[in-house]
Amino acid sequence: MKNLRPSPAISVASNTSIGETLRIMRENHVGSVLVNSYSHPHSLEGIFTERDLLKWIPEIEKNRAWDKAIATIMTKNPVTLDLPDLDRAAEIMIEKGFRHVPIVYRLEGAIRVAGVVSMRDLFKGLVAERRERKVRDQFLGKRVVVLAHEPSGRDLQKRLLKDHVDLIVIERDFDQNPPGVLEVVSEVMASDLLVLDLDQFQVEYWVSILKAVLAQKHRPHVFVVYDPVLQESKSIVALKKLSQGSVVQVFPKPVNLLEYLRLMERSFKPSVKNP
């Protein structure tokens, strides 16, 4: 599950009282805490979950044991999952009947906790993947033309878009043989979207292309991508103003892929198609 992300781990020392542990869980809105050795803070000794509480609460109430150490009722030596194997979290949780699995990694020979995966995290990951698949489905049959000066810019768009749309990348040595403005406009007019990576282009060049494309009555949508480090301050100001309208979408790098695809989906909907 590529959208799965561990939640931050909330930890307590093994000598923390049961009552204090429950207060920490309540304040942090979590269903589990990891229990570390009080003498070795990074040593994972156990896990305490809402299920543990339900199992032990009659005994706690009977003996008024709220002040006893959480180590007395925690689940000792919990099953963990290495960070590189995160995509196996659902499999492990179903197989073992768990609702929470600590995620660990190795650092200088020692085990460190990266976070905790819960059933809620799995659900959020599934929802995110379903949303991404739905977005991709909106792109079937859509044609996107990419214009970028550097091979790295073209490669970036290939990685972002190759699995989503009918991608046409203008492969050209722009230092020796840049296409003319009219040639670019002719290329993109049959497309649904022009992605223009501004980096390394002369300002006059990309401005001319934008003006020519936007002047067309039945124009494609336009996405502009740029690296703030490589652009002059006056160009960044102009791009920010451009992004305030509804005609052109402007994206500083690094590009947030999911947001990028969502805005692309919105652009392709007939209700917002340019007149």
C-alpha positions in Angstrom: 0.0 0.0 0.0 2.0 2.9 -1.3 0.0 5.6 0.5 0.4 4.0 3.9 2.2 6.3 6.4 3.0 5.3 10.1 1.6 7.6 12.7 4.1 9.2 15.2 4.7 6.9 18.2 3.6 8.0 21.6 5.9 6.3 24.2 5.9 6.0 28.0 8.5 4.5 30.4 7.8 1.1 31.7 7.4 2.5 35.3 4.7 5.0 34.3 1.5 4.3 36.1 -1.5 2.9 34.4 -3.6 6.0 35.2 -0.9 8.3 33.8 -0.6 6.2 30.7 -4.3 6.4 30.1 -4.2 10.2 30.6 -1.4 10.4 27.9 -3.4 8.3 25.5 -6.5 10.5 26.0 -4.6 13.7 25.6 -2.9 12.5 22.4 -6.0 10.9 21.0 -4.3 7.6 20.4 -5.3 4.0 20.8 -1.9 2.7 21.8 1.4 3.7 23.4 4.8 2.0 23.2 6.5 1.1 26.4 10.2 1.7 26.7 12.6 0.7 29.5 12.9 3.5 32.1 16.6 2.9 32.2 17.1 2.6 28.4 14.7 5.1 26.8 15.1 3.7 23.2 14.6 0.1 24.2 11.1 -1.1 23.2 9.8 -3.4 25.9 6.1 -3.6 25.1 2.9 -2.0 23.8 -0.3 -1.1 25.6 -3.5 -0.7 23.6 -7.2 -0.1 24.1 -7.7 -3.8 23.8 -5.3 -4.4 26.7 -7.3 -1.9 28.8 -10.6 -3.7 28.1 -9.0 -7.0 29.1 -7.5 -5.7 32.3 -9.9 -3.1 33.6 -12.0 -5.5 35.8 -8.8 -6.5 37.5 -7.6 -2.9 37.8 -10.9 -1.8 39.3 -11.0 -4.7 41.7 -7.5 -4.1 43.1 -7.5 -0.3 42.6 -4.3 -0.7 40.7 -4.3 2.6 38.7 -1.0 3.5 40.4 0.7 0.3 39.3 3.3 0.4 36.5 2.1 0.0 33.0 4.7 -2.7 32.6 2.5 -5.0 34.7 -0.3 -5.2 32.1 1.4 -4.2 28.8 1.9 -6.7 25.9 5.5 -7.6 26.2 7.9 -8.1 23.3 5.4 -6.9 20.6 5.7 -8.0 17.0 7.4 -5.2 15.0 7.8 -4.6 11.3 10.9 -3.2 9.6 10.3 0.1 7.8 11.3 -1.3 4.4 8.5 -3.9 4.8 5.8 -1.3 5.6 3.6 -2.6 2.8 3.2 -5.9 4.8 1.5 -4.1 7.7 -2.0 -5.1 6.7 -0.9 -8.7 6.1 0.7 -8.9 9.6 -2.2 -7.3 11.4 -4.8 -9.6 9.8 -2.6 -12.7 10.4 -1.9 -11.9 14.0 -5.2 -10.2 14.9 -3.5 -6.9 15.8 -4.8 -3.4 15.5 -1.4 -1.7 16.1 2.1 -2.6 14.8 5.3 -0.7 15.8 7.4 0.2 12.7 11.2 0.0 13.4 14.5 0.7 11.6 18.1 0.0 12.3 20.6 2.8 13.1 24.2 2.0 14.0 23.3 -1.5 15.0 20.4 -0.4 17.3 16.7 -0.7 16.7 14.8 2.6 16.6 11.0 3.2 16.4 9.8 5.0 13.3 6.2 5.1 14.3 3.1 2.9 14.7 0.7 1.6 12.0 -2.9 1.3 13.2 -6.1 0.0 11.6 -7.0 3.7 11.1 -3.8 4.3 9.2 -4.6 1.4 6.9 -8.1 2.8 6.3 -6.7 6.2 5.5 -4.1 4.6 3.1 -6.9 2.7 1.3 -9.0 5.8 0.9 -6.0 7.7 -0.5 -5.3 4.9 -3.0 -8.9 4.8 -4.0 -9.0 8.5 -4.6 -5.8 8.3 -6.6 -7.2 5.5 -8.8 -10.3 7.6 -9.4 -8.2 10.6 -10.4 -6.2 8.4 -12.9 -9.4 7.1 -14.4 -10.4 10.7 -15.3 -7.3 11.0 -17.5 -8.1 8.2 -19.9 -7.8 9.5 -23.5 -6.5 12.9 -22.4 -3.5 14.2 -24.3 -0.8 16.2 -22.5 2.1 18.0 -24.2 5.2 18.7 -22.2 7.7 21.5 -23.1 10.8 21.6 -21.0 14.3 23.0 -21.8 16.3 20.4 -19.8 16.1 16.6 -20.0 15.7 16.5 -16.3 12.5 18.6 -16.6 11.1 16.3 -19.3 12.0 13.2 -17.2 10.3 14.7 -14.2 7.0 15.1 -16.1 7.4 11.6 -17.6 7.7 10.1 -14.1 4.7 12.2 -12.9 2.4 11.6 -15.8 3.4 8.6 -18.0 0.9 6.3 -16.2 -2.0 8.7 -16.4 -2.3 10.3 -19.8 -1.4 10.1 -23.4 1.9 12.0 -23.0 3.6 13.9 -25.8 7.0 15.2 -24.8 8.7 17.7 -27.2 12.2 16.3 -27.3 14.5 19.0 -28.7 17.9 20.5 -28.1 16.6 23.9 -27.1 20.1 25.5 -27.0 20.7 24.7 -30.7 17.3 24.2 -32.3 14.5 25.6 -30.2 11.0 25.4 -31.8 9.4 28.6 -32.8 6.5 30.0 -30.9 4.1 29.2 -33.7 5.4 25.7 -33.9 4.8 25.1 -30.2 1.3 26.5 -30.4 0.5 24.3 -33.4 1.8 21.3 -31.4 -0.3 21.9 -28.3 -3.6 23.1 -29.9 -4.7 19.5 -30.4 -4.0 18.6 -26.8 -6.0 18.9 -23.6 -3.1 20.3 -21.5 0.2 22.0 -22.0 2.7 21.5 -19.2 5.4 24.2 -19.5 8.5 23.9 -17.4 10.1 27.3 -17.3 13.5 26.5 -16.0 16.4 27.4 -18.2 14.2 29.0 -20.9 14.7 32.7 -21.6 11.9 34.7 -20.0 11.0 36.3 -23.4 10.6 32.8 -24.9 8.2 31.3 -22.3 6.2 34.6 -22.1 5.7 34.6 -25.8 4.5 31.0 -25.8 2.1 31.7 -22.9 0.7 34.7 -24.7 0.3 32.9 -28.0 -1.5 29.9 -26.4 -3.8 31.9 -24.2 -4.8 34.1 -27.2 -6.4 31.1 -28.9 -10.1 30.7 -28.5 -10.2 27.0 -28.0 -7.0 26.6 -26.1 -5.8 23.7 -24.0 -5.4 24.1 -20.3 -2.0 25.3 -19.2 0.2 24.1 -16.2 3.3 26.1 -15.5 6.1 24.4 -13.4 9.2 26.2 -12.1 12.0 26.1 -9.6 11.9 29.2 -7.4 15.7 29.0 -7.0 16.3 29.3 -10.7 13.8 32.1 -11.5 14.4 35.8 -11.1 12.4 37.5 -8.4 10.4 39.6 -10.9 9.4 36.4 -12.7 8.3 34.8 -9.4 6.2 37.8 -8.7 4.6 37.6 -12.1 4.0 33.8 -11.7 2.3 34.3 -8.3 0.0 36.9 -9.9 -0.7 34.5 -12.8 -1.6 31.7 -10.3 -4.3 33.9 -8.8 -6.5 33.6 -11.9 -8.3 30.5 -13.1 -6.7 30.2 -16.6 -3.2 28.9 -15.7 -2.2 26.6 -12.8 1.3 27.4 -11.5 3.4 24.9 -9.5 6.6 25.6 -7.7 8.9 22.6 -7.4 9.0 20.1 -5.8 5.6 19.2 -7.2 3.0 17.6 -4.9 1.9 14.8 -7.2 -1.5 14.1 -5.7 -2.4 17.8 -5.7 -1.0 18.1 -9.2 -3.3 15.3 -10.4 -6.3 16.6 -8.6 -6.0 20.0 -10.3 -5.4 18.2 -13.6 -8.6 16.2 -13.1 -10.5 19.4 -12.3 -9.1 21.0 -15.5 -10.3 18.2 -17.7 -13.9 18.4 -16.5 -16.1 19.9 -19.2 -17.8 22.2 -16.6 -14.5 24.2 -16.3 -13.2 23.8 -19.8 -12.1 27.1 -21.3 -14.5 28.7 -23.7 
